Amino acid sequence: MIEEAINIPVIQVGGLRSKVLMEKMLASGYADIVSLCRPLIREPDLVVKFRDGVHEAECTSCNRCFDESGIRCNGG
């Protein structure tokens, strides 16, 4: 594991959209923390949805959440 080699907590950043994958990463020790950014731009209540039974984020990583008018989901 990465953490054993560097002896500090590891944060997995980028590409996480599945609650099941996030849980597996944490349970296996692959990561100590998972980070969400773009999925929370599209769904600010995503953590509540995960708690209530949703398993996948709606975010498709289309990269249209940043433009001259600010940060918000402009994707489909």
Order of alpha helices (4+ residues) and beta strands (2+ residues): alpha-beta-alpha-beta-alpha-alpha-beta-beta
